[in-house]
Amino acid sequence: MALQEHVLLDADNGIHAEDFAAEGPPRVTARRLRGGKSEGIDVVTVDNGRLRVDVLPTRGMGLWRAEIDGHPVGWDSPVRRPVNPAFVEQTSRSGLGWLEGFNELLCRCGLAWNGPPCDDNGWPLTLHGRVANTPAHRVSLTVDDATGETTLTGHVEETGLFGPALLLESSLVTRPGSNRIEVRDVVTNLSDQAGEVELLYHTNLGQPFLEDGGRFHVAAKTVVPRDDRAAEGIESWTTYGPPEPGFAEQAYFVEPAPDADGRATALLHNAAADLGVAVDFKLDTLPFLTLWKCTGGLADGYVTGIEPGSGLPNTRSFERERGRVVTLGPRESRHFSVGFTALTNGSEVQQVLDLVTTTSAEVDTTVHPVPHPDFCVV
């Protein structure tokens, strides 16, 4: 097996391939953005001939946006362009400053914590952790000449004296002509002491996949509204309305059921069920799912979030008390896997829907009408 290997960024050895291009398929290019709050943002574009994805090493290897068969995959955030972490003050707005850089198709929440701002035993934690605003220090590309399989790997360190010492090794994998990418992450505790990890994959979708009459599907063992506001919509938690200026967000906590391979699949499709996005993930390390419905006006961010997680986005102390915070021993690692499949015709959507329906038929689903203390801060 012949492999092409390229180093695009290596802070330790002074390597930065600012205008890199590798012809494919897949075709991979690297560039650096200039101007405004995007100044200094590195973008690596992976184009497999059908699906194109923009990756942001400067923002924790997040996925900025994608395109499949001419359809944009992502959402229109009020934050119009990628924001260099140097311009994100996470402690602003009482710990909500993370939102000032939030516009990706996929951004990770973690590594040491996620969820709302809180005080954790005297340590003030900001919204959704630090990894999405931490640049990668090494990025490399590997292409298998025989199959065309392309792997883009970035290394991101979340470390500090007297604090977490965590390494994210993130790989995005795809093949020529595919409508699927897979994100394979390894989180390692670099410390000589045990360390805590919380990781959530904040996957965000807007038009054309999200629209009035759109539907969400997942095989669920348990569904719980996050708060009283979410409880107001529990009867229609899987359906979507049109853009509604002033809409107050709703979130639902889900325990998904596994398929025969131990994975869960969540599907969003439009009203006609001829466009969709499927998110699949391994339940052994990502046993929970949050569905975020934020269907405000188009200019304000008409979006839904499909968010697999190692736990739920509550305060870290709440999650710790319920055993949902991962503890890694010295140099111990944990593997995570999330797949994204873009569907652009009714046959593709129906195939995934059949999979979810088959798994659902084997599960007795409990839907709680109000927040439950095992899942929510009430």
SEDODREN-999651 format. One record per residue (C-alpha): x, y, z; residue in one letter. Coordinates in steps of 0.05 Angstrom, whole numbers, plus 5000, padded with zeros to 4 digits. Example, Ala and Ser with C-alpha at 12.3 -4.5 7.8 and 13.67 -1.06 7.14 Angstrom:
REM residues 2
524649105156A527349795143S
REM end
This chain:
REM residues 378
500050005000M503150664977A501751275019L503052005003Q504552395066E504853155072H505953595133V501854225126L503454525194L508554365247D509754905299A515654535329D519454515263N517255165232G513154855176I507155215148H504655035078A500255655068E498655534994D498854774992F495154394937A494753644924A490853424863E486052854873G480952624878P480652774934P483653454922R486453804983V488454534988T490754975045A490355725050R490556275103R484956785110L486457525113R482558115141G477758255197G476957745253K478757195204S485957455201E490756865207G485556305202I488155695166D483155325122V484354625093V479354425040T478253685026V474453564961D473052824945N469552984879G462552984909R463153254980L467453854997R469254035069V472954635097D476854465161V479454995209L485954785243P486155475277T479555315311R480954635341G480154245275M472854455271G468954375205L467055055180W462354855123R461254335069A457954255001E454753644969I452053614898D451354374899G447754404966H451054785023P451754385088V452054825150G448255435173W448156185168D450656435234S450357175253P457857065259V458957095184R466256875179R471056435218P473756805278V481056755300N481156535373P485257145389A478857555380F474457105424V474257305497E470956705528Q469957035596T465757605566S458157615571R458657265639S462256675608G458356645542L463856955499G464756285462W458556485422L462457055389E466356555347G460856045336F459155915262N461755225245E458154615216L461854225271L465454495331C467554085391R465454275461C470754055511G475853785523L476053865598A468854115604W462754345565N455954605581G453855285611P458355765649P458955555722C463455525782D466554845793D469454805863N472155515857G474355445785W470155895738P468455515674L466255865611T461155615560L463054975523H470454945541G476655155504R478254665448V474255015393A478455635405N485255275409T489555235345P492554585323A500154565328H501054015277R496953835215V498553275166S495452955105L495752225084T493051955018V492651215001D494551164927D490750504919A483950714947T484351474947G482551465021E484752135049T486152285122T487252985149L490052965220T490953525269G493853555339H490954035390V493554125461E489154375517E494254465572T496154935629G500154935693L495854675750F490354515700G488254005648P493653695604A489853395545L491653235473L486553175417L488852785356E483352895305S482952545238S477952695183L477352105134V473852065066T474251714999R473451944927P466152054906G463451904975S457752285009N460752115077R466352355122I468452055188E471652425246V476051965288R478652295351D483452065404V483852455470V489852315514T491352535584N498552795583L498952885658S502052455712D495252515748Q488352295730A484552805687G477252945670E474452975599V467753205571E466853205496L460753395454L460453455378Y456254075365H453753925294T449654505265N445054495205L440655015171G437455085103Q436254715057P436154105103F432554485159L425854785140E418554825158D415954105160G422953815168G423653205213R428652905261F429252155272H433251745322V432151075357A431551305429A431050955496K429651595534T427852315515V427852885566V426553625556P432454035583R428154555618D421054825622D421755185556R423554535521A417754185557A413054665521E414854315455G415553595478I409553365436E413053615372S420353535392W422053175326T418853675279T420854375256Y417255015240G419155605196P423956145217P420856525275E424257165298P424957155374G424356405380F427056175447A431555565440E429354875461Q433854275476A432353535487Y436853025520F436752335488V439351645506E440051325437P439150585423A444850215388P444249855321D447449185308A454349515303D453749895368G452750555334R446951045336A444451435276T440752095279A437452365216L435053065197L431153125131H427253675097N419653675088A419953285022A424852775051A429352854991D435053215027L438053005093G444152935137V445552325180A450152335240V452451665267D456851535327F459550995372K455450925435L460950605477D464351285483T458751765461L452651485497P448352115495F445352595444L442853305451T437953585400L438254345399W432654715364K434155455351C429455635295T429656395300G429656885243G434256755184L438757335201A439257105274D441156385261G435855885237Y439255245260V438654575294T444154215330G445253455330I450253365386E453152675405P456652715472G460452335525S455352645573G450253195573L451553945568P449954105641N454654405692T460753965703R459253855777S452253605759F455053125708E460552895754R455452725809E451752285759R457951925734G457952235665R464752575667V470252135637V476452035679T482951855644L489051595681G496051845666P497551765591R490851415582E487051535517S479751495495R477451405423H471351745393F468151655325S462852075290V460551985218G456952505174F453152295112T449852815066A443752545029L441352884966T435652454940N429552094967G432751404959S438751595002E434351905056V429751295057Q435550815065Q437751165129V430551245153L429550495145D435650365188L433150835243V426150545239T428649825245T432649995307T426850395337S422149805329A426349415379E426249955432V421150185483D421950935484T420551335547T418952075534V418852495597H414053075591P418053515640V425453565660P427952965699H433053045756P437352475730D438552865665F437253605679C438754135730V431754255758V
REM end
